[in-house]
Amino acid sequence: MILFQKKSFLLILVLLIVSSCASKKDLLYFNDLNIKQQDKTVFSEPKIQVNDILSVTVSSSSPDLALIYNVNQTNATSINGYLVAMDGTITLPILGKIKVQEITTLELEKLLVKKLIDGNQLLNPTVTVRLTNAKFTILGEVNKPGTYTFNEQNISILQALGYAGDLTIHGKRQDILIIREENNKRSYMTIDMTSKKWFDSPYYYIKPNDVIYVNPNYAKIKSSGPIATVANLFGVISIAFTTILLLTK
């Protein structure tokens, strides 16, 4: 009888150890990555959205004439740049109100150059447009959750995770949620970081105002809910059972 009890206890102990250990494939990134393979990158330039702040710099063969276009429109605030209004427009000196929502900064540069030339405003104009308040929010099982700004033209999800100090050990690498708002629509996508299949998706590069949420894995959920209480109780019973076995040996 005692031998049977010992075997039962050892079986339970082994099951506990196995269930508490995370699989290697659950923790490592890109398990299916072939280091000898080369893939093409897929990048789509983000579109300008309401509440974006744009830096617009105009230059030409006549610097004095171009100077007036470089006066920042602040809409009576301390914003250093052109704030995209709720109707999707910005207002520039002389050129007036211009619709910028849902076009890229490159497209806006070409549009402004055309307006300056067609209106005989400047000789050989050059326009540079930059988004100055690009940001994303990352929450959940990362080491430094929060909202981060970036100055690059584009950054990948991997870089975004780097801003947040990477996932914690409790982050569910197969279930990373990305929430994106474009053209008055909200879309959702889940990423499996243990695979490279999402590299070719439109979500490899994040876009301004993206929200990234890292779900907790089962171990974290188990340790913070009713399951944890049951597990703790089971642990106490196991210790008591072991003590009885030792005393009756």
Phi, psi and omega per residue, in radians:
M1 nan -0.800 -3.126
I2 -1.131 -0.673 3.117
L3 -1.086 -0.728 3.098
F4 -1.081 -0.720 3.138
Q5 -1.117 -0.692 3.134
K6 -1.126 -0.758 3.132
K7 -1.118 -0.693 3.123
S8 -1.106 -0.737 -3.139
F9 -1.123 -0.734 3.133
L10 -1.111 -0.670 3.108
L11 -1.110 -0.770 3.119
I12 -1.104 -0.711 -3.131
L13 -1.105 -0.739 3.124
V14 -1.113 -0.746 3.122
L15 -1.084 -0.674 3.111
L16 -1.128 -0.746 -3.129
I17 -1.138 -0.758 -3.124
V18 -1.125 -0.743 -3.096
S19 -1.238 -0.423 -3.104
S20 -1.541 -0.246 -3.112
C21 -1.608 2.278 3.114
A22 -1.367 2.476 3.098
S23 -1.173 2.536 3.115
K24 -1.034 -0.671 -3.140
K25 -1.183 -0.379 3.124
D26 -1.365 -0.299 -3.042
L27 -1.874 -0.546 -3.065
L28 -1.446 2.486 3.081
Y29 -1.435 2.582 2.941
F30 0.922 0.984 -3.135
N31 -1.077 -0.468 -3.080
D32 -1.734 0.330 -3.098
L33 -1.331 2.280 3.060
N34 -1.808 1.916 -3.019
I35 -1.184 -0.257 3.129
K36 -1.598 -0.099 -3.089
Q37 -1.601 2.532 3.080
Q38 -2.083 2.254 -3.120
D39 -2.040 2.604 3.054
K40 -1.354 2.486 3.102
T41 -1.478 2.537 3.137
V42 -2.036 2.036 -3.099
F43 -2.350 2.267 3.033
S44 -2.098 2.198 -3.088
E45 -1.180 2.327 -3.129
P46 -1.127 2.582 3.110
K47 -1.556 2.609 3.109
I48 -1.203 2.383 -3.092
Q49 -2.166 2.866 3.046
V50 -1.013 2.460 -3.128
N51 1.360 0.000 2.978
D52 -1.183 2.651 3.065
I53 -1.999 2.114 -3.050
L54 -1.907 2.331 2.976
S55 -1.671 2.118 -3.114
V56 -2.065 2.070 3.131
T57 -2.054 2.190 -3.105
V58 -2.028 2.344 3.061
S59 -2.396 2.807 3.138
S60 -2.840 -3.070 3.101
S61 -1.217 -0.266 3.089
S62 -2.054 1.485 -3.041
P63 -0.976 -0.641 -3.114
D64 -1.122 -0.672 3.134
L65 -1.262 -0.520 -3.123
A66 -1.346 -0.314 -3.030
L67 -1.038 -0.662 -3.068
I68 -1.121 -0.495 -3.125
Y69 -1.329 -0.237 -3.100
N70 -1.674 0.175 3.033
V71 -1.347 2.153 -3.073
N72 -1.259 2.301 3.018
Q73 -1.548 2.087 -3.045
T74 -1.956 -0.012 -3.140
N75 0.886 0.770 3.093
A76 1.083 0.445 3.058
T77 -2.185 -3.117 3.141
S78 -1.569 0.205 -3.113
I79 -1.181 2.254 -3.125
N80 -1.666 1.439 -3.104
G81 2.682 -2.933 -3.139
Y82 -1.805 2.007 3.132
L83 -1.439 2.209 3.113
V84 -1.281 2.071 -3.062
A85 -1.284 3.011 -3.103
M86 -1.098 -0.407 3.087
D87 -1.541 0.134 3.068
G88 1.383 0.392 -3.090
T89 -2.112 2.824 2.908
I90 -2.203 2.758 3.136
T91 -2.071 2.035 -3.134
L92 -1.820 2.656 3.066
P93 -0.989 2.395 3.107
I94 1.188 -0.860 -3.108
L95 -1.244 -0.439 3.094
G96 1.385 -2.652 -3.057
K97 -1.392 2.297 -3.101
I98 -2.294 2.302 3.096
K99 -1.326 2.118 -3.088
V100 -2.144 -0.252 -3.100
Q101 -1.102 2.415 3.086
E102 1.216 0.346 2.896
I103 -2.108 2.815 -3.130
T104 -1.480 2.911 3.100
T105 -1.121 -0.596 3.100
L106 -1.147 -0.733 3.106
E107 -1.136 -0.628 3.105
L108 -1.182 -0.673 3.085
E109 -1.016 -0.820 -3.141
K110 -1.127 -0.676 3.138
L111 -1.115 -0.767 -3.127
L112 -1.183 -0.697 3.088
V113 -1.049 -0.756 3.136
K114 -1.093 -0.735 -3.141
K115 -1.139 -0.685 -3.129
L116 -1.186 -0.655 -3.141
I117 -1.316 -0.809 -3.108
D118 -1.103 -0.548 -3.138
G119 -1.584 0.118 -3.114
N120 0.933 0.686 -3.106
Q121 -1.467 -0.751 -3.073
L122 -2.442 2.718 3.087
L123 -1.700 2.184 3.141
N124 0.911 0.991 -3.103
P125 -1.278 2.606 3.017
T126 -2.263 2.310 -3.100
V127 -2.178 2.346 3.066
T128 -2.133 2.189 3.135
V129 -2.083 2.300 3.104
R130 -2.329 2.486 3.018
L131 -1.470 2.106 -3.013
T132 -1.726 -0.165 -3.110
N133 -2.152 0.649 3.101
A134 -1.140 2.275 -3.093
K135 -2.649 2.807 3.027
F136 -2.504 2.796 3.134
T137 -2.097 2.347 3.116
I138 -2.258 2.227 -3.035
L139 -2.300 2.988 3.079
G140 1.641 -2.495 -3.009
E141 -1.466 1.152 2.984
V142 -2.186 2.814 -3.057
N143 -1.274 -0.513 -3.132
K144 -2.380 1.316 3.127
P145 -1.140 2.657 3.110
G146 2.765 -3.000 3.082
T147 -1.857 2.259 -3.056
Y148 -2.145 2.497 3.048
T149 -1.801 2.696 3.105
F150 -2.517 2.633 -3.082
N151 -1.819 -0.226 -3.122
E152 -1.182 2.773 3.088
Q153 -1.144 -0.611 3.090
N154 -2.725 2.584 3.021
I155 -2.351 2.670 -3.119
S156 -1.565 2.977 3.071
I157 -1.076 -0.627 3.124
L158 -1.076 -0.726 3.087
Q159 -1.158 -0.674 3.117
A160 -1.084 -0.719 3.084
L161 -1.145 -0.558 3.077
G162 -1.131 -0.683 3.056
Y163 -0.986 -0.679 -3.056
A164 -1.584 0.193 3.075
G165 1.335 0.370 3.112
D166 1.250 2.983 3.117
L167 -1.248 2.640 2.974
T168 -1.340 3.005 3.113
I169 -1.111 -0.358 -3.111
H170 -1.634 0.022 3.136
G171 -1.292 2.317 -3.140
K172 -1.436 1.765 -3.011
R173 -1.205 -0.311 3.126
Q174 -1.589 0.029 -3.023
D175 -2.537 1.220 3.098
I176 -1.816 2.069 -3.040
L177 -1.605 2.347 3.053
I178 -2.097 2.210 3.119
I179 -1.954 2.206 -3.056
R180 -2.292 2.386 3.097
E181 -2.040 2.116 3.113
E182 -2.520 2.413 3.054
N183 0.926 0.747 3.132
N184 1.074 0.428 3.075
K185 -2.234 2.552 3.129
R186 -1.952 2.217 3.137
S187 -2.084 2.760 -3.082
Y188 -2.294 2.504 3.138
M189 -2.604 2.415 3.044
T190 -1.892 2.443 -3.095
I191 -2.006 2.384 3.048
D192 -1.815 1.817 -3.064
M193 -1.288 -0.187 3.099
T194 -1.427 -0.098 3.129
S195 -2.202 2.777 3.099
K196 -1.756 0.128 -3.055
K197 -1.074 -0.526 -3.088
W198 -1.391 -0.069 3.133
F199 -0.996 -0.562 -3.085
D200 -1.602 0.071 -3.108
S201 -1.497 2.827 3.091
P202 -1.170 -0.072 -3.090
Y203 -1.771 0.067 3.080
Y204 -1.096 -0.771 3.025
Y205 -1.654 2.301 3.094
I206 -1.404 2.826 3.102
K207 -2.121 2.726 3.141
P208 -0.896 2.401 3.116
N209 1.346 0.121 3.021
D210 -1.080 2.570 3.018
V211 -2.039 2.214 -3.141
I212 -1.984 2.207 3.134
Y213 -2.180 2.173 3.131
V214 -1.735 1.971 -3.126
N215 -1.242 2.620 3.064
P216 -1.327 2.599 3.090
N217 -1.427 3.109 -3.049
Y218 -1.096 -0.638 -3.126
A219 -1.068 -0.700 3.138
K220 -1.214 -0.731 3.123
I221 -1.107 -0.728 -3.118
K222 -1.107 -0.584 -3.079
S223 -1.446 -0.093 -3.049
S224 -2.196 0.257 -3.129
G225 -2.425 -2.845 -3.136
P226 -1.014 -0.538 3.126
I227 -1.078 -0.620 3.137
A228 -1.101 -0.684 3.133
T229 -1.102 -0.747 3.112
V230 -1.135 -0.716 3.140
A231 -1.122 -0.728 3.115
N232 -1.104 -0.714 3.125
L233 -1.115 -0.723 3.120
F234 -1.109 -0.629 3.096
G235 -1.115 -0.741 3.110
V236 -1.089 -0.750 3.132
I237 -1.094 -0.692 3.140
S238 -1.109 -0.726 3.127
I239 -1.127 -0.743 3.125
A240 -1.107 -0.715 3.128
F241 -1.090 -0.738 3.111
T242 -1.094 -0.738 3.140
T243 -1.072 -0.721 3.129
I244 -1.113 -0.716 3.127
L245 -1.095 -0.733 3.134
L246 -1.150 -0.659 -3.124
L247 -1.273 -0.481 -3.097
T248 -1.709 0.056 -3.111
K249 -1.190 nan nan
